[in-house]
Amino acid sequence: MKKITLLAAFFVAFAFEGKAQTAVTLVSPTGDGGFETADTFEGNGWTLLNHTYGSRKWQIGTGQTGFSGTRAAFIGSSATAVGTTAGSRTVHIYRPVVIPAGATNVQVKFKYKQEVVSIDPTTGPNDYMYLSLMSEVPVNGTAATRFSDKFPSAAAGYSTFTEITAPVPATVIVEGTTQYLVVTFRSTNLNDAATIGWGAIDDIEMTYQPALGTEDFNAKKIAVYPNPVKDVLNFSSEENIDSVSVFNLFGQNLLNKNINNTQGTIDMSGFATGTYIVNVQSENNVKTIKVVK
């Protein structure tokens, strides 16, 4: 029987056809990276680190209309407003990711909007967003070690959502371990209403190319339904299903069930509303899928 590690089961959902390789998605722009799964950061698999005062905080909502759907993550005073207050800030949202050994072309794509930018000739923009990949969680109010540029980098800013690609340097990747993808908004507090930037980000996508020779997991024969699920989640396969496991978005194993049949079910009626990772293992196939409750 083919085996799959816990880390691969939780974070990897891919298939190869012949020798062709496709990108593996760690953060999906149509899922948790699009902020449409729930109306909280936690419901989308992100952890929030905000200042306890003022209006320049990470919010999730319609204060900046999303590029896709209705919501975006943005700097503001509430889910529906960007606010009017100046003030220095270093605030983060972050989520766990695992990049396996040999992965190549690791990158983060996203849409970013920030209309007002004040550029210091020495330090660059006074209000800006950047990305980090860290082995430890970020510290509230403290700058993280960034791998990306500062966005925006020019005074013209982004009057509408602009697509940005940020390659992840190999030097910051610790293969096969849990790291944290961090989105940081930082302001140096000019206290000038004309220079206040209210950044907004949406459709975050993190992908990599798997290493050559990775085991071929052809999951096309396995069906998982319904999704979203209310009570009972069903499984079917053309071959015997060995087991099913359920994880939350922080990698905690919530349920394991032996199936030993071509069909099976698990009862999710007692699970809280949210997104879960379900791993279905059969003799020659494996399927890892996000299921919304």
C-alpha positions in Angstrom: 0.0 0.0 0.0 1.3 3.4 -0.9 1.7 5.8 2.1 1.5 9.5 2.4 3.0 11.6 5.2 0.9 13.8 7.5 2.4 16.9 6.0 1.7 15.8 2.5 -1.8 14.7 3.4 -2.5 18.1 4.9 -1.0 20.4 2.4 -0.6 18.7 -0.9 -3.4 18.0 -3.5 -2.0 17.2 -6.9 -1.9 14.7 -9.8 0.6 14.0 -12.4 -0.3 12.7 -15.9 2.6 10.8 -17.4 5.7 12.9 -16.7 3.9 16.2 -16.9 4.0 18.2 -13.6 1.5 20.7 -12.5 1.8 23.4 -9.8 0.8 22.5 -6.3 -1.4 25.0 -4.5 -0.7 25.8 -0.9 -3.0 28.8 -0.6 -5.9 29.1 -3.1 -7.2 32.4 -4.4 -10.7 30.9 -4.8 -10.6 29.5 -1.2 -8.9 30.9 1.9 -6.7 33.3 -0.1 -9.8 35.0 -1.4 -11.4 35.6 2.0 -14.8 34.4 0.9 -14.9 31.2 3.0 -16.0 33.2 6.1 -16.3 36.7 7.4 -13.4 36.4 9.8 -9.7 35.8 9.3 -9.8 32.7 11.4 -12.6 31.2 9.3 -10.4 31.6 6.3 -7.4 29.9 8.0 -5.5 33.1 8.8 -4.3 34.3 12.3 -4.7 38.0 13.0 -2.1 40.2 14.9 -3.4 43.8 15.3 -2.8 46.8 17.4 -5.3 47.2 20.2 -6.1 50.9 19.4 -6.8 53.2 16.5 -8.3 52.5 13.1 -5.4 51.3 11.1 -5.8 47.6 11.6 -6.3 44.6 9.3 -10.0 44.1 8.7 -11.9 41.6 6.6 -15.0 42.8 4.8 -16.4 45.2 2.3 -14.6 48.5 3.4 -12.5 47.8 0.4 -14.5 45.7 -2.1 -12.8 42.5 -3.0 -11.3 41.9 -6.4 -13.2 38.6 -6.5 -16.3 38.2 -4.5 -17.4 40.8 -1.9 -14.7 40.7 0.7 -11.0 41.7 0.9 -8.4 42.0 3.7 -7.7 45.7 4.2 -6.4 48.3 6.6 -9.3 50.1 8.2 -11.4 50.8 11.3 -14.1 48.2 10.8 -15.3 45.5 8.3 -17.1 48.3 6.4 -14.8 51.3 6.6 -11.2 52.3 6.1 -11.4 55.1 8.8 -9.7 58.4 9.0 -7.0 58.1 11.7 -3.3 58.3 11.1 -0.8 56.5 13.3 2.2 54.2 13.1 1.4 50.5 12.7 3.0 47.1 12.1 0.2 44.6 11.8 0.2 41.1 10.4 -2.0 38.3 9.2 -0.4 34.8 8.8 -1.1 31.2 8.0 0.9 27.9 8.2 2.4 26.3 5.0 4.7 23.4 4.3 7.0 23.4 1.3 8.3 19.9 0.6 11.9 19.0 -0.2 12.9 19.6 -3.8 10.1 22.1 -4.5 10.9 24.6 -7.2 9.4 27.9 -8.5 7.8 28.7 -5.2 5.8 32.0 -5.5 3.0 34.1 -4.1 0.6 35.9 -6.4 -2.0 38.3 -5.2 -4.0 41.5 -6.0 -3.1 44.6 -4.1 -4.7 48.1 -4.0 -3.3 51.2 -2.2 -4.2 54.6 -3.8 -2.2 57.0 -1.5 1.5 56.6 -1.2 4.1 58.9 0.3 7.7 58.1 -0.7 10.6 59.0 1.5 13.7 59.5 -0.7 15.8 57.4 1.7 13.6 54.7 3.1 10.9 54.4 0.3 7.1 54.3 1.0 5.9 55.3 4.4 2.8 53.1 4.2 3.3 49.7 2.5 2.6 46.0 2.5 5.2 43.2 2.3 5.5 39.4 2.6 7.5 37.1 4.8 8.1 33.4 5.2 9.1 32.6 8.8 9.8 29.5 11.0 8.3 31.3 14.0 5.0 33.2 14.2 5.4 37.0 13.8 5.3 39.4 16.8 2.5 41.9 17.1 3.8 45.4 16.4 7.3 44.2 15.3 8.5 44.2 11.7 9.0 40.7 10.1 12.0 39.8 7.9 10.6 40.3 4.4 11.4 38.4 1.3 9.3 40.5 -1.1 9.5 44.1 -2.2 7.5 46.8 -0.5 4.1 47.5 -2.2 3.4 50.0 -3.6 7.0 51.1 -4.4 6.1 54.3 -6.4 4.0 57.3 -5.5 1.5 56.5 -8.2 0.3 53.6 -6.0 -2.4 51.2 -7.2 -5.7 52.9 -7.9 -7.3 49.6 -8.6 -6.4 46.0 -7.6 -3.1 45.2 -9.4 -1.8 41.6 -9.8 1.6 41.1 -8.2 3.9 38.0 -8.3 6.5 37.6 -5.5 9.0 34.7 -6.0 10.0 33.1 -2.7 13.8 32.8 -2.4 15.2 29.4 -1.7 17.2 30.9 1.2 14.1 31.5 3.3 12.5 28.1 2.7 12.9 25.4 5.3 11.8 22.3 3.5 9.3 19.8 5.0 8.6 21.9 8.1 5.7 24.2 9.1 6.5 27.8 8.2 4.3 30.9 8.3 3.3 33.0 5.3 3.0 36.5 6.7 1.3 39.5 5.2 2.4 42.7 7.0 1.2 46.3 6.7 3.5 48.9 8.1 3.2 52.6 8.5 5.8 55.1 9.8 3.1 57.6 11.0 3.4 60.8 9.1 0.2 62.1 10.8 -0.8 63.8 7.6 -4.3 62.8 6.3 -3.1 63.4 2.7 -0.5 60.7 3.0 -2.5 58.0 4.7 -2.6 54.7 2.7 -5.2 52.1 3.2 -3.9 48.9 1.7 -6.1 46.1 0.5 -5.2 42.5 -0.6 -7.2 39.8 -2.2 -6.9 36.5 -4.2 -3.7 35.3 -2.5 -2.2 32.3 -4.2 0.9 30.3 -3.1 2.2 27.6 -5.4 5.2 25.5 -6.1 6.4 22.9 -8.7 6.9 19.5 -7.1 10.2 17.7 -7.2 10.9 15.4 -10.1 10.2 11.8 -9.3 7.5 12.5 -6.8 5.1 9.6 -6.3 2.2 9.6 -8.8 -1.0 10.0 -6.8 -3.9 9.7 -9.3 -6.9 10.8 -7.3 -9.3 11.1 -10.2 -11.1 7.9 -9.2 -12.1 9.1 -5.7 -15.3 11.2 -5.2 -16.0 13.3 -2.1 -19.5 14.8 -1.7 -21.5 17.0 -0.9 -19.2 20.0 -0.6 -20.2 22.2 1.3 -21.4 19.5 3.7 -24.1 19.9 6.4 -24.0 16.5 8.2 -22.7 13.4 6.4 -19.8 13.5 4.0 -19.8 10.6 1.4 -16.9 8.9 -0.4 -16.7 6.5 -3.3 -14.0 5.0 -5.4 -13.4 2.5 -8.1 -11.1 0.7 -5.7 -11.1 -0.1 -2.0 -10.9 3.0 0.3 -8.6 2.2 3.2 -9.1 5.2 5.5 -10.3 8.8 5.8 -8.7 11.5 8.0 -9.9 15.1 8.8 -7.7 18.0 9.8 -8.4 21.6 10.7 -6.5 24.4 9.0 -3.8 24.4 11.7 -2.9 20.8 10.9 -4.6 19.2 14.0 -6.0 15.7 13.3 -9.7 15.7 14.3 -10.9 12.4 13.0 -9.5 9.1 11.6 -11.8 6.3 10.3 -11.1 3.0 8.6 -13.4 2.4 5.7 -12.2 -0.8 3.9 -14.9 -0.5 1.2 -15.4 1.2 -2.1 -17.9 3.5 -0.4 -18.1 5.2 3.0 -19.2 8.1 5.1 -18.2 10.2 8.0 -20.5 12.2 10.3 -19.5 15.9 10.4 -22.7 17.2 12.1 -20.7 17.9 15.3 -18.0 19.9 13.6 -18.1 23.7 13.9 -18.7 25.8 10.8 -15.5 26.3 8.9 -13.0 24.7 6.4 -11.4 21.3 6.9 -8.8 19.2 5.1 -10.1 15.7 4.3 -7.6 13.0 3.2 -9.0 9.9 1.5 -6.5 7.0 1.2 -7.0 4.0 -1.0 -4.7 1.3 -2.2 -3.2 3.1 -5.2 -4.7 6.6 -4.9 -4.9 9.5 -2.4 -7.1 12.6 -2.5 -6.7 15.7 -0.3 -9.6 18.1 -0.5 -10.8 21.2 1.3 -14.3 20.7 2.6 -16.5 23.5 3.8 -18.9 22.9 6.7 
